[in-house]
Amino acid sequence: MQFAPALHAEWLKIRTVRSLPGALFALFAVTTAFSAIAGVDGASDPEADPLFMALSGVMPGQIAAITFGAMAVSAEYHDGALRLSLGAVPQRGRWFAAKITAIAVPMLLIALPTALAALLVARAGLGDAAGGLSTADQIRAVAGCGVYLTLMALFAAGLTTLLRSGVATLSVLIPFILVVSFVIGDAAGTATEFLPDRAGQVVLQQTPEGTLGPWTGLAVTGLWTAAALLAGAWSLRRRDA
């Protein structure tokens, strides 16, 4: 099977599994809701970074992005679905590329308007506190946020292919992001700036204060994602379906 039919087949899977569109809806709803709350709370804190505050809903929202990437792959490991997929597309690399593309495209298409909506609702709450945000800063943050969420979904997809379990992936990534990265990371120093989530979130800041800049931070997250996808592709080629 050529790439285009393989991609179409993978897109049909994502569209017809109810939990996957549900995860995309949750991404939009959670991110915008938490950003709206943060905008109201942040209006009273003149020292807060207004851009990061406006997009802070991404922190809980990214759990939905990670869940989407993990579930899209883990469905293949139920009831022999992967054998059927590879029977239709024997070239495993081609099938994996189609699967990853089918995850990345809808995620990016949802993540970009989600970031824009989050910024707009938060700005309404921030009021005058958001007056110093330039158009360039806001465009960069919205575009970077869309890329960041897409990379995190693909990171989860790569790990799920490696571990062959969505539950295992979510059991690792969600506590890592909620506990290790934020609680332990703040006390661990500069090295934590290179963790996949913290590096990518630099693009959401108006004035980054650490070692990484907005785009170098996204590049670090991209390297983590590439490593996870390569590990997943290696596992797919080496192990039986």
C-alpha positions, 0 to 999 in steps of 0.5 A: 500500500502506498503512503496516501492510502495508508494515511487515509486508513490511519485517519479513519481510525482516529476519527472513528475511535470516540476517545480520540476526538474526545481528547482533542475536545478536552485539550481545547476546553481545559486549556481555554478554561484554565487560561481564563481563570489564570487571566482573572487571577493574574490581573492582580499580580503585576510581576507575573509574565502576562504572556505565560499567564495567558497561556498557562492553561497549556500546563493542564491541557497538555495532558489531553495532548499526551493522552491523544498521542498515547491512545492513538498508538495503544489502540493498535496493541488491542485485539491483534489490531497491529497485525491487521494494520501491518498486513495491509501495510507490510512496510513497517516504516511506511505504516509508522510514518502514516500513523505519526502523520495522522496524529500530528496533523489533527493535533496541530490543527486543534492546538493552534486555535486552542492557543489563540482562544486561550490567549484571547480569553486570558487577555480579557481577564488580564485587562491592562496587565496585557497591554505590554504584549506585542503582536510579535510576542503573541504570534510567536507564543500561539504558533509555538504553543501549537508546535509544543502540544503537537511535539508532546503528543508525538513524544507520547506516541513514540513512547507508547510504540516503544512500551507497547502500552498506553497505560504505561506511557501515561503512568510515566509521563503524567506524573513526570510532568505534574510532579518531577518537572514542576516540584522537583525541577524547580529545586534541581537547577539548570539541568531541568531546563532541558526536560522536554516539557520545560524546554518547550514551554519557554516559547510561551514566555514573554521574556525567557530568563533561563539558558534557552530561548523560545525556539531553542527550547522548542528544538530541545523538545523536538530532539526528545520527540525525535528520540522517542519516535526513533526508539518506537520505530526501532521497537516496531521493526525488531519486535513481533506484532 
